[in-house]
Amino acid sequence: MGKGKDVRIRVILECISCVRKGANEKSTGISRYSTQKNRHNTPGQLELKKFCRYCRKHTTHNEIKK
């Protein structure tokens, strides 16, 4: 029997506030979190509110492609 597609996959969440900052604004980095999601239950992109240590507040983190 083949292994097939895994139901749970690893995803990377990235802060949308840090990504939006342009070159003229000072940013020390981009906050990223690693987590897992169930492919069948959440087929769309994952969006969670997490703490960004660079913005120093809770912001929306979206799933990015690897």
PQR file of N, CA, C, O and H, with PARSE charges and radii, in Angstrom:
ATOM      1  N   MET A   1       0.828  -1.169   0.000 -0.4000 1.5000
ATOM      2  CA  MET A   1       0.000   0.000   0.000 -0.0000 2.0000
ATOM      3  C   MET A   1       0.880   1.243   0.000  0.5500 1.7000
ATOM      4  O   MET A   1       1.870   1.327   0.726 -0.5500 1.4000
ATOM      5  N   GLY A   2       0.490   2.210  -0.839 -0.4000 1.5000
ATOM      6  CA  GLY A   2       1.215   3.475  -0.901 -0.0000 2.0000
ATOM      7  C   GLY A   2       0.804   4.382   0.242  0.5500 1.7000
ATOM      8  O   GLY A   2      -0.261   4.224   0.838 -0.5500 1.4000
ATOM      9  H   GLY A   2      -0.315   2.141  -1.429  0.4000 1.0000
ATOM     10  N   LYS A   3       1.652   5.311   0.525 -0.4000 1.5000
ATOM     11  CA  LYS A   3       1.389   6.226   1.618 -0.0000 2.0000
ATOM     12  C   LYS A   3       0.276   7.215   1.259  0.5500 1.7000
ATOM     13  O   LYS A   3      -0.537   7.557   2.117 -0.5500 1.4000
ATOM     14  H   LYS A   3       2.517   5.440   0.042  0.4000 1.0000
ATOM     15  N   GLY A   4       0.227   7.680   0.000 -0.4000 1.5000
ATOM     16  CA  GLY A   4      -0.825   8.609  -0.403 -0.0000 2.0000
ATOM     17  C   GLY A   4      -0.559  10.005   0.115  0.5500 1.7000
ATOM     18  O   GLY A   4       0.518  10.292   0.638 -0.5500 1.4000
ATOM     19  H   GLY A   4       0.888   7.402  -0.697  0.4000 1.0000
ATOM     20  N   LYS A   5      -1.540  10.862  -0.032 -0.4000 1.5000
ATOM     21  CA  LYS A   5      -1.400  12.239   0.432 -0.0000 2.0000
ATOM     22  C   LYS A   5      -1.683  12.312   1.924  0.5500 1.7000
ATOM     23  O   LYS A   5      -2.636  11.712   2.421 -0.5500 1.4000
ATOM     24  H   LYS A   5      -2.415  10.629  -0.456  0.4000 1.0000
ATOM     25  N   ASP A   6      -0.848  13.048   2.621 -0.4000 1.5000
ATOM     26  CA  ASP A   6      -1.067  13.260   4.048 -0.0000 2.0000
ATOM     27  C   ASP A   6      -2.226  14.223   4.252  0.5500 1.7000
ATOM     28  O   ASP A   6      -2.396  15.173   3.488 -0.5500 1.4000
ATOM     29  H   ASP A   6      -0.074  13.535   2.217  0.4000 1.0000
ATOM     30  N   VAL A   7      -3.012  13.977   5.273 -0.4000 1.5000
ATOM     31  CA  VAL A   7      -4.145  14.846   5.560 -0.0000 2.0000
ATOM     32  C   VAL A   7      -3.651  16.121   6.233  0.5500 1.7000
ATOM     33  O   VAL A   7      -4.111  17.214   5.903 -0.5500 1.4000
ATOM     34  H   VAL A   7      -2.874  13.206   5.894  0.4000 1.0000
ATOM     35  N   ARG A   8      -2.722  15.992   7.171 -0.4000 1.5000
ATOM     36  CA  ARG A   8      -2.189  17.159   7.872 -0.0000 2.0000
ATOM     37  C   ARG A   8      -0.905  17.606   7.188  0.5500 1.7000
ATOM     38  O   ARG A   8       0.006  16.809   6.965 -0.5500 1.4000
ATOM     39  H   ARG A   8      -2.348  15.105   7.440  0.4000 1.0000
ATOM     40  N   ILE A   9      -0.845  18.902   6.858 -0.4000 1.5000
ATOM     41  CA  ILE A   9       0.338  19.440   6.197 -0.0000 2.0000
ATOM     42  C   ILE A   9       0.913  20.591   7.014  0.5500 1.7000
ATOM     43  O   ILE A   9       0.191  21.242   7.769 -0.5500 1.4000
ATOM     44  H   ILE A   9      -1.585  19.549   7.040  0.4000 1.0000
ATOM     45  N   ARG A  10       2.210  20.841   6.864 -0.4000 1.5000
ATOM     46  CA  ARG A  10       2.879  21.950   7.545 -0.0000 2.0000
ATOM     47  C   ARG A  10       2.682  23.216   6.741  0.5500 1.7000
ATOM     48  O   ARG A  10       2.792  23.203   5.515 -0.5500 1.4000
ATOM     49  H   ARG A  10       2.797  20.311   6.251  0.4000 1.0000
ATOM     50  N   VAL A  11       2.391  24.314   7.427 -0.4000 1.5000
ATOM     51  CA  VAL A  11       2.229  25.607   6.776 -0.0000 2.0000
ATOM     52  C   VAL A  11       3.035  26.657   7.542  0.5500 1.7000
ATOM     53  O   VAL A  11       3.345  26.484   8.721 -0.5500 1.4000
ATOM     54  H   VAL A  11       2.301  24.325   8.423  0.4000 1.0000
ATOM     55  N   ILE A  12       3.366  27.741   6.852 -0.4000 1.5000
ATOM     56  CA  ILE A  12       4.093  28.850   7.459 -0.0000 2.0000
ATOM     57  C   ILE A  12       3.180  30.066   7.447  0.5500 1.7000
ATOM     58  O   ILE A  12       2.612  30.415   6.412 -0.5500 1.4000
ATOM     59  H   ILE A  12       3.114  27.881   5.895  0.4000 1.0000
ATOM     60  N   LEU A  13       3.040  30.709   8.603 -0.4000 1.5000
ATOM     61  CA  LEU A  13       2.225  31.909   8.740 -0.0000 2.0000
ATOM     62  C   LEU A  13       3.146  33.123   8.814  0.5500 1.7000
ATOM     63  O   LEU A  13       4.141  33.106   9.538 -0.5500 1.4000
ATOM     64  H   LEU A  13       3.501  30.425   9.443  0.4000 1.0000
ATOM     65  N   GLU A  14       2.815  34.183   8.062 -0.4000 1.5000
ATOM     66  CA  GLU A  14       3.656  35.373   7.994 -0.0000 2.0000
ATOM     67  C   GLU A  14       2.835  36.607   8.324  0.5500 1.7000
ATOM     68  O   GLU A  14       1.694  36.734   7.881 -0.5500 1.4000
ATOM     69  H   GLU A  14       2.006  34.197   7.474  0.4000 1.0000
ATOM     70  N   CYS A  15       3.412  37.519   9.103 -0.4000 1.5000
ATOM     71  CA  CYS A  15       2.731  38.749   9.517 -0.0000 2.0000
ATOM     72  C   CYS A  15       2.487  39.642   8.299  0.5500 1.7000
ATOM     73  O   CYS A  15       3.403  39.902   7.518 -0.5500 1.4000
ATOM     74  H   CYS A  15       4.340  37.416   9.463  0.4000 1.0000
ATOM     75  N   ILE A  16       1.246  40.110   8.142 -0.4000 1.5000
ATOM     76  CA  ILE A  16       0.945  40.951   6.989 -0.0000 2.0000
ATOM     77  C   ILE A  16       1.347  42.404   7.235  0.5500 1.7000
ATOM     78  O   ILE A  16       1.553  43.146   6.275 -0.5500 1.4000
ATOM     79  H   ILE A  16       0.502  39.899   8.776  0.4000 1.0000
ATOM     80  N   SER A  17       1.463  42.826   8.483 -0.4000 1.5000
ATOM     81  CA  SER A  17       1.885  44.196   8.783 -0.0000 2.0000
ATOM     82  C   SER A  17       3.363  44.401   8.465  0.5500 1.7000
ATOM     83  O   SER A  17       3.737  45.456   7.952 -0.5500 1.4000
ATOM     84  H   SER A  17       1.296  42.223   9.263  0.4000 1.0000
ATOM     85  N   CYS A  18       4.192  43.435   8.752 -0.4000 1.5000
ATOM     86  CA  CYS A  18       5.632  43.538   8.483 -0.0000 2.0000
ATOM     87  C   CYS A  18       5.916  43.489   6.987  0.5500 1.7000
ATOM     88  O   CYS A  18       6.844  44.141   6.509 -0.5500 1.4000
ATOM     89  H   CYS A  18       3.888  42.578   9.169  0.4000 1.0000
ATOM     90  N   VAL A  19       5.127  42.722   6.249 -0.4000 1.5000
ATOM     91  CA  VAL A  19       5.341  42.596   4.807 -0.0000 2.0000
ATOM     92  C   VAL A  19       4.970  43.891   4.105  0.5500 1.7000
ATOM     93  O   VAL A  19       5.612  44.260   3.122 -0.5500 1.4000
ATOM     94  H   VAL A  19       4.373  42.192   6.636  0.4000 1.0000
ATOM     95  N   ARG A  20       3.953  44.588   4.586 -0.4000 1.5000
ATOM     96  CA  ARG A  20       3.477  45.815   3.946 -0.0000 2.0000
ATOM     97  C   ARG A  20       4.434  46.984   4.112  0.5500 1.7000
ATOM     98  O   ARG A  20       4.389  47.920   3.313 -0.5500 1.4000
ATOM     99  H   ARG A  20       3.431  44.288   5.385  0.4000 1.0000
ATOM    100  N   LYS A  21       5.297  46.963   5.120 -0.4000 1.5000
ATOM    101  CA  LYS A  21       6.195  48.088   5.361 -0.0000 2.0000
ATOM    102  C   LYS A  21       7.140  48.250   4.173  0.5500 1.7000
ATOM    103  O   LYS A  21       7.727  47.284   3.687 -0.5500 1.4000
ATOM    104  H   LYS A  21       5.334  46.203   5.768  0.4000 1.0000
ATOM    105  N   GLY A  22       7.270  49.472   3.727 -0.4000 1.5000
ATOM    106  CA  GLY A  22       8.124  49.763   2.578 -0.0000 2.0000
ATOM    107  C   GLY A  22       9.581  49.920   2.983  0.5500 1.7000
ATOM    108  O   GLY A  22       9.936  49.690   4.139 -0.5500 1.4000
ATOM    109  H   GLY A  22       6.793  50.258   4.122  0.4000 1.0000
ATOM    110  N   ALA A  23      10.418  50.308   2.044 -0.4000 1.5000
ATOM    111  CA  ALA A  23      11.845  50.481   2.296 -0.0000 2.0000
ATOM    112  C   ALA A  23      12.118  51.700   3.171  0.5500 1.7000
ATOM    113  O   ALA A  23      13.127  51.743   3.875 -0.5500 1.4000
ATOM    114  H   ALA A  23      10.129  50.494   1.105  0.4000 1.0000
ATOM    115  N   ASN A  24      11.220  52.699   3.132 -0.4000 1.5000
ATOM    116  CA  ASN A  24      11.445  53.916   3.912 -0.0000 2.0000
ATOM    117  C   ASN A  24      11.114  53.731   5.389  0.5500 1.7000
ATOM    118  O   ASN A  24      11.618  54.482   6.225 -0.5500 1.4000
ATOM    119  H   ASN A  24      10.400  52.663   2.560  0.4000 1.0000
ATOM    120  N   GLU A  25      10.288  52.762   5.728 -0.4000 1.5000
ATOM    121  CA  GLU A  25       9.961  52.510   7.140 -0.0000 2.0000
ATOM    122  C   GLU A  25      10.951  51.518   7.724  0.5500 1.7000
ATOM    123  O   GLU A  25      11.416  50.608   7.038 -0.5500 1.4000
ATOM    124  H   GLU A  25       9.878  52.153   5.050  0.4000 1.0000
ATOM    125  N   LYS A  26      11.266  51.703   8.986 -0.4000 1.5000
ATOM    126  CA  LYS A  26      12.247  50.842   9.633 -0.0000 2.0000
ATOM    127  C   LYS A  26      11.596  49.550  10.102  0.5500 1.7000
ATOM    128  O   LYS A  26      10.655  49.581  10.894 -0.5500 1.4000
ATOM    129  H   LYS A  26      10.888  52.443   9.544  0.4000 1.0000
ATOM    130  N   SER A  27      12.085  48.421   9.621 -0.4000 1.5000
ATOM    131  CA  SER A  27      11.592  47.107  10.027 -0.0000 2.0000
ATOM    132  C   SER A  27      12.796  46.213  10.297  0.5500 1.7000
ATOM    133  O   SER A  27      13.721  46.137   9.488 -0.5500 1.4000
ATOM    134  H   SER A  27      12.850  48.395   8.977  0.4000 1.0000
ATOM    135  N   THR A  28      12.772  45.540  11.443 -0.4000 1.5000
ATOM    136  CA  THR A  28      13.903  44.689  11.801 -0.0000 2.0000
ATOM    137  C   THR A  28      13.754  43.277  11.272  0.5500 1.7000
ATOM    138  O   THR A  28      14.730  42.527  11.259 -0.5500 1.4000
ATOM    139  H   THR A  28      12.020  45.602  12.100  0.4000 1.0000
ATOM    140  N   GLY A  29      12.558  42.887  10.832 -0.4000 1.5000
ATOM    141  CA  GLY A  29      12.364  41.540  10.329 -0.0000 2.0000
ATOM    142  C   GLY A  29      10.905  41.253  10.040  0.5500 1.7000
ATOM    143  O   GLY A  29      10.051  42.136  10.123 -0.5500 1.4000
ATOM    144  H   GLY A  29      11.765  43.496  10.842  0.4000 1.0000
ATOM    145  N   ILE A  30      10.637  40.003   9.698 -0.4000 1.5000
ATOM    146  CA  ILE A  30       9.281  39.560   9.409 -0.0000 2.0000
ATOM    147  C   ILE A  30       8.952  38.405  10.345  0.5500 1.7000
ATOM    148  O   ILE A  30       9.691  37.423  10.414 -0.5500 1.4000
ATOM    149  H   ILE A  30      11.331  39.286   9.630  0.4000 1.0000
ATOM    150  N   SER A  31       7.844  38.525  11.062 -0.4000 1.5000
ATOM    151  CA  SER A  31       7.423  37.488  11.998 -0.0000 2.0000
ATOM    152  C   SER A  31       6.838  36.302  11.241  0.5500 1.7000
ATOM    153  O   SER A  31       5.961  36.475  10.395 -0.5500 1.4000
ATOM    154  H   SER A  31       7.243  39.322  11.006  0.4000 1.0000
ATOM    155  N   ARG A  32       7.324  35.095  11.543 -0.4000 1.5000
ATOM    156  CA  ARG A  32       6.812  33.881  10.913 -0.0000 2.0000
ATOM    157  C   ARG A  32       6.578  32.814  11.969  0.5500 1.7000
ATOM    158  O   ARG A  32       7.368  32.650  12.898 -0.5500 1.4000
ATOM    159  H   ARG A  32       8.037  34.955  12.230  0.4000 1.0000
ATOM    160  N   TYR A  33       5.477  32.094  11.806 -0.4000 1.5000
ATOM    161  CA  TYR A  33       5.138  30.973  12.667 -0.0000 2.0000
ATOM    162  C   TYR A  33       4.974  29.728  11.811  0.5500 1.7000
ATOM    163  O   TYR A  33       4.558  29.818  10.656 -0.5500 1.4000
ATOM    164  H   TYR A  33       4.835  32.227  11.051  0.4000 1.0000
ATOM    165  N   SER A  34       5.297  28.576  12.364 -0.4000 1.5000
ATOM    166  CA  SER A  34       5.118  27.297  11.688 -0.0000 2.0000
ATOM    167  C   SER A  34       4.044  26.516  12.425  0.5500 1.7000
ATOM    168  O   SER A  34       4.063  26.441  13.654 -0.5500 1.4000
ATOM    169  H   SER A  34       5.635  28.502  13.302  0.4000 1.0000
ATOM    170  N   THR A  35       3.103  25.930  11.681 -0.4000 1.5000
ATOM    171  CA  THR A  35       2.012  25.170  12.282 -0.0000 2.0000
ATOM    172  C   THR A  35       1.539  24.104  11.301  0.5500 1.7000
ATOM    173  O   THR A  35       2.099  23.958  10.215 -0.5500 1.4000
ATOM    174  H   THR A  35       3.087  25.990  10.683  0.4000 1.0000
ATOM    175  N   GLN A  36       0.513  23.367  11.685 -0.4000 1.5000
ATOM    176  CA  GLN A  36      -0.063  22.343  10.825 -0.0000 2.0000
ATOM    177  C   GLN A  36      -1.545  22.636  10.623  0.5500 1.7000
ATOM    178  O   GLN A  36      -2.191  23.252  11.471 -0.5500 1.4000
ATOM    179  H   GLN A  36       0.058  23.485  12.567  0.4000 1.0000
ATOM    180  N   LYS A  37      -2.074  22.183   9.483 -0.4000 1.5000
ATOM    181  CA  LYS A  37      -3.511  22.311   9.249 -0.0000 2.0000
ATOM    182  C   LYS A  37      -4.010  21.047   8.579  0.5500 1.7000
ATOM    183  O   LYS A  37      -3.256  20.327   7.924 -0.5500 1.4000
ATOM    184  H   LYS A  37      -1.550  21.683   8.794  0.4000 1.0000
ATOM    185  N   ASN A  38      -5.301  20.792   8.757 -0.4000 1.5000
ATOM    186  CA  ASN A  38      -5.940  19.648   8.134 -0.0000 2.0000
ATOM    187  C   ASN A  38      -6.395  20.060   6.732  0.5500 1.7000
ATOM    188  O   ASN A  38      -7.187  20.991   6.582 -0.5500 1.4000
ATOM    189  H   ASN A  38      -5.914  21.376   9.289  0.4000 1.0000
ATOM    190  N   ARG A  39      -5.902  19.378   5.728 -0.4000 1.5000
ATOM    191  CA  ARG A  39      -6.180  19.727   4.337 -0.0000 2.0000
ATOM    192  C   ARG A  39      -7.667  19.613   3.992  0.5500 1.7000
ATOM    193  O   ARG A  39      -8.175  20.396   3.190 -0.5500 1.4000
ATOM    194  H   ARG A  39      -5.259  18.621   5.850  0.4000 1.0000
ATOM    195  N   HIS A  40      -8.360  18.653   4.584 -0.4000 1.5000
ATOM    196  CA  HIS A  40      -9.777  18.441   4.268 -0.0000 2.0000
ATOM    197  C   HIS A  40     -10.690  19.452   4.957  0.5500 1.7000
ATOM    198  O   HIS A  40     -11.677  19.891   4.368 -0.5500 1.4000
ATOM    199  H   HIS A  40      -7.947  18.017   5.235  0.4000 1.0000
ATOM    200  N   ASN A  41     -10.375  19.822   6.185 -0.4000 1.5000
ATOM    201  CA  ASN A  41     -11.217  20.756   6.933 -0.0000 2.0000
ATOM    202  C   ASN A  41     -11.015  22.202   6.504  0.5500 1.7000
ATOM    203  O   ASN A  41     -11.975  22.971   6.485 -0.5500 1.4000
ATOM    204  H   ASN A  41      -9.572  19.465   6.664  0.4000 1.0000
ATOM    205  N   THR A  42      -9.788  22.591   6.157 -0.4000 1.5000
ATOM    206  CA  THR A  42      -9.487  23.966   5.761 -0.0000 2.0000
ATOM    207  C   THR A  42      -8.762  23.959   4.416  0.5500 1.7000
ATOM    208  O   THR A  42      -7.534  24.045   4.379 -0.5500 1.4000
ATOM    209  H   THR A  42      -9.008  21.966   6.172  0.4000 1.0000
ATOM    210  N   PRO A  43      -9.507  23.857   3.309 -0.5600 1.5000
ATOM    211  CA  PRO A  43      -8.852  23.821   2.002  0.2800 2.0000
ATOM    212  C   PRO A  43      -8.289  25.182   1.582  0.5500 1.7000
ATOM    213  O   PRO A  43      -7.368  25.241   0.767 -0.5500 1.4000
ATOM    214  N   GLY A  44      -8.832  26.274   2.129 -0.4000 1.5000
ATOM    215  CA  GLY A  44      -8.358  27.612   1.786 -0.0000 2.0000
ATOM    216  C   GLY A  44      -7.138  27.986   2.607  0.5500 1.7000
ATOM    217  O   GLY A  44      -6.611  27.181   3.375 -0.5500 1.4000
ATOM    218  H   GLY A  44      -9.580  26.226   2.791  0.4000 1.0000
ATOM    219  N   GLN A  45      -6.697  29.239   2.427 -0.4000 1.5000
ATOM    220  CA  GLN A  45      -5.545  29.706   3.180 -0.0000 2.0000
ATOM    221  C   GLN A  45      -5.916  29.961   4.632  0.5500 1.7000
ATOM    222  O   GLN A  45      -7.014  30.432   4.932 -0.5500 1.4000
ATOM    223  H   GLN A  45      -7.125  29.893   1.804  0.4000 1.0000
ATOM    224  N   LEU A  46      -4.993  29.647   5.524 -0.4000 1.5000
ATOM    225  CA  LEU A  46      -5.188  29.816   6.952 -0.0000 2.0000
ATOM    226  C   LEU A  46      -4.856  31.257   7.348  0.5500 1.7000
ATOM    227  O   LEU A  46      -3.886  31.829   6.850 -0.5500 1.4000
ATOM    228  H   LEU A  46      -4.101  29.265   5.281  0.4000 1.0000
ATOM    229  N   GLU A  47      -5.649  31.838   8.233 -0.4000 1.5000
ATOM    230  CA  GLU A  47      -5.438  33.203   8.702 -0.0000 2.0000
ATOM    231  C   GLU A  47      -5.696  33.238  10.205  0.5500 1.7000
ATOM    232  O   GLU A  47      -6.811  32.969  10.650 -0.5500 1.4000
ATOM    233  H   GLU A  47      -6.436  31.373   8.638  0.4000 1.0000
ATOM    234  N   LEU A  48      -4.670  33.569  10.988 -0.4000 1.5000
ATOM    235  CA  LEU A  48      -4.766  33.582  12.444 -0.0000 2.0000
ATOM    236  C   LEU A  48      -4.192  34.870  13.002  0.5500 1.7000
ATOM    237  O   LEU A  48      -3.312  35.478  12.394 -0.5500 1.4000
ATOM    238  H   LEU A  48      -3.764  33.787  10.626  0.4000 1.0000
ATOM    239  N   LYS A  49      -4.694  35.294  14.173 -0.4000 1.5000
ATOM    240  CA  LYS A  49      -4.120  36.427  14.880 -0.0000 2.0000
ATOM    241  C   LYS A  49      -3.058  35.883  15.832  0.5500 1.7000
ATOM    242  O   LYS A  49      -3.354  35.090  16.726 -0.5500 1.4000
ATOM    243  H   LYS A  49      -5.410  34.800  14.668  0.4000 1.0000
ATOM    244  N   LYS A  50      -1.809  36.325  15.624 -0.4000 1.5000
ATOM    245  CA  LYS A  50      -0.680  35.888  16.438 -0.0000 2.0000
ATOM    246  C   LYS A  50       0.098  37.132  16.880  0.5500 1.7000
ATOM    247  O   LYS A  50      -0.101  38.221  16.341 -0.5500 1.4000
ATOM    248  H   LYS A  50      -1.569  36.969  14.898  0.4000 1.0000
ATOM    249  N   PHE A  51       0.980  36.959  17.861 -0.4000 1.5000
ATOM    250  CA  PHE A  51       1.793  38.065  18.344 -0.0000 2.0000
ATOM    251  C   PHE A  51       3.004  38.250  17.442  0.5500 1.7000
ATOM    252  O   PHE A  51       3.746  37.300  17.191 -0.5500 1.4000
ATOM    253  H   PHE A  51       1.142  36.074  18.298  0.4000 1.0000
ATOM    254  N   CYS A  52       3.206  39.463  16.957 -0.4000 1.5000
ATOM    255  CA  CYS A  52       4.376  39.800  16.141 -0.0000 2.0000
ATOM    256  C   CYS A  52       5.376  40.516  17.032  0.5500 1.7000
ATOM    257  O   CYS A  52       5.070  41.571  17.587 -0.5500 1.4000
ATOM    258  H   CYS A  52       2.604  40.235  17.161  0.4000 1.0000
ATOM    259  N   ARG A  53       6.554  39.959  17.172 -0.4000 1.5000
ATOM    260  CA  ARG A  53       7.542  40.571  18.069 -0.0000 2.0000
ATOM    261  C   ARG A  53       8.186  41.810  17.459  0.5500 1.7000
ATOM    262  O   ARG A  53       8.783  42.607  18.183 -0.5500 1.4000
ATOM    263  H   ARG A  53       6.803  39.102  16.720  0.4000 1.0000
ATOM    264  N   TYR A  54       8.079  41.987  16.153 -0.4000 1.5000
ATOM    265  CA  TYR A  54       8.641  43.171  15.505 -0.0000 2.0000
ATOM    266  C   TYR A  54       7.670  44.348  15.568  0.5500 1.7000
ATOM    267  O   TYR A  54       8.097  45.487  15.752 -0.5500 1.4000
ATOM    268  H   TYR A  54       7.594  41.339  15.565  0.4000 1.0000
ATOM    269  N   CYS A  55       6.379  44.090  15.420 -0.4000 1.5000
ATOM    270  CA  CYS A  55       5.349  45.132  15.553 -0.0000 2.0000
ATOM    271  C   CYS A  55       4.998  45.364  17.021  0.5500 1.7000
ATOM    272  O   CYS A  55       4.462  46.413  17.378 -0.5500 1.4000
ATOM    273  H   CYS A  55       6.032  43.164  15.270  0.4000 1.0000
ATOM    274  N   ARG A  56       5.299  44.395  17.858 -0.4000 1.5000
ATOM    275  CA  ARG A  56       5.003  44.399  19.296 -0.0000 2.0000
ATOM    276  C   ARG A  56       3.501  44.482  19.587  0.5500 1.7000
ATOM    277  O   ARG A  56       3.073  45.172  20.512 -0.5500 1.4000
ATOM    278  H   ARG A  56       5.734  43.543  17.568  0.4000 1.0000
ATOM    279  N   LYS A  57       2.701  43.755  18.768 -0.4000 1.5000
ATOM    280  CA  LYS A  57       1.265  43.671  19.006 -0.0000 2.0000
ATOM    281  C   LYS A  57       0.716  42.455  18.277  0.5500 1.7000
ATOM    282  O   LYS A  57       1.412  41.838  17.471 -0.5500 1.4000
ATOM    283  H   LYS A  57       3.050  43.195  18.017  0.4000 1.0000
ATOM    284  N   HIS A  58      -0.541  42.111  18.564 -0.4000 1.5000
ATOM    285  CA  HIS A  58      -1.195  40.993  17.890 -0.0000 2.0000
ATOM    286  C   HIS A  58      -1.658  41.451  16.514  0.5500 1.7000
ATOM    287  O   HIS A  58      -2.393  42.431  16.391 -0.5500 1.4000
ATOM    288  H   HIS A  58      -1.107  42.612  19.219  0.4000 1.0000
ATOM    289  N   THR A  59      -1.222  40.735  15.476 -0.4000 1.5000
ATOM    290  CA  THR A  59      -1.570  41.079  14.100 -0.0000 2.0000
ATOM    291  C   THR A  59      -2.040  39.827  13.366  0.5500 1.7000
ATOM    292  O   THR A  59      -1.902  38.711  13.866 -0.5500 1.4000
ATOM    293  H   THR A  59      -0.625  39.939  15.575  0.4000 1.0000
ATOM    294  N   THR A  60      -2.591  40.024  12.188 -0.4000 1.5000
ATOM    295  CA  THR A  60      -3.046  38.908  11.366 -0.0000 2.0000
ATOM    296  C   THR A  60      -1.867  38.284  10.655  0.5500 1.7000
ATOM    297  O   THR A  60      -1.049  38.978  10.051 -0.5500 1.4000
ATOM    298  H   THR A  60      -2.703  40.931  11.781  0.4000 1.0000
ATOM    299  N   HIS A  61      -1.785  36.965  10.733 -0.4000 1.5000
ATOM    300  CA  HIS A  61      -0.748  36.195  10.031 -0.0000 2.0000
ATOM    301  C   HIS A  61      -1.438  35.309   9.014  0.5500 1.7000
ATOM    302  O   HIS A  61      -2.355  34.562   9.354 -0.5500 1.4000
ATOM    303  H   HIS A  61      -2.449  36.401  11.224  0.4000 1.0000
ATOM    304  N   ASN A  62      -0.995  35.390   7.755 -0.4000 1.5000
ATOM    305  CA  ASN A  62      -1.574  34.600   6.673 -0.0000 2.0000
ATOM    306  C   ASN A  62      -0.629  33.482   6.259  0.5500 1.7000
ATOM    307  O   ASN A  62       0.585  33.571   6.444 -0.5500 1.4000
ATOM    308  H   ASN A  62      -0.250  35.997   7.478  0.4000 1.0000
ATOM    309  N   GLU A  63      -1.201  32.443   5.704 -0.4000 1.5000
ATOM    310  CA  GLU A  63      -0.418  31.308   5.206 -0.0000 2.0000
ATOM    311  C   GLU A  63       0.311  31.721   3.932  0.5500 1.7000
ATOM    312  O   GLU A  63      -0.255  32.402   3.076 -0.5500 1.4000
ATOM    313  H   GLU A  63      -2.187  32.371   5.553  0.4000 1.0000
ATOM    314  N   ILE A  64       1.574  31.303   3.813 -0.4000 1.5000
ATOM    315  CA  ILE A  64       2.352  31.568   2.604 -0.0000 2.0000
ATOM    316  C   ILE A  64       2.765  30.256   1.977  0.5500 1.7000
ATOM    317  O   ILE A  64       2.773  29.215   2.634 -0.5500 1.4000
ATOM    318  H   ILE A  64       2.034  30.750   4.508  0.4000 1.0000
ATOM    319  N   LYS A  65       3.108  30.311   0.701 -0.4000 1.5000
ATOM    320  CA  LYS A  65       3.595  29.122  -0.008 -0.0000 2.0000
ATOM    321  C   LYS A  65       5.037  28.868   0.378  0.5500 1.7000
ATOM    322  O   LYS A  65       5.786  29.806   0.648 -0.5500 1.4000
ATOM    323  H   LYS A  65       3.101  31.157   0.168  0.4000 1.0000
ATOM    324  N   LYS A  66       5.435  27.588   0.405 -0.4000 1.5000
ATOM    325  CA  LYS A  66       6.819  27.242   0.724 -0.0000 2.0000
ATOM    326  C   LYS A  66       7.708  27.431  -0.472  0.5500 1.7000
ATOM    327  O   LYS A  66       8.912  27.187  -0.391 -0.5500 1.4000
ATOM    328  H   LYS A  66       4.826  26.826   0.186  0.4000 1.0000
TER
END
